[in-house]
């Protein structure tokens, strides 16, 4: 009986691998140019933290503080591990992402924010 072979990324790059040995690894969703979008934050939140609690600010596109063509949303969130050191984890309690369009603005990531805060996000999406 012949084993089905698939191309997989291994220690030496792409290589033929038996299908039953290949494992699909979930990948962080990113926007164009590898920007962080609401779906990226939801993906990271699956490991704990990152749940928005308060909107910090909305940075309009193509400004001194936001050189991107997309609006940038900064928000306080539940604590998460930014990175690990020998002394222990370095925690974070705010993050940001980019809003490309109304679909991003309506992402369920922002469901816990107040209606006024969500309206500010929708306005930023509409101005692009």
Secondary structure, DSSP 8 states (H G I E B T S, - for coil): ----EEEEEETTEEEEEEGGG----------GGG--BHHHHHHHHTTS---EEEEEEEE-SSSSS--SSSEEEEEEEEEEEEEEETTEEEEEEEEEEEE-SHHHHT-GGGGGS-HHHHHHHHHHHHT-
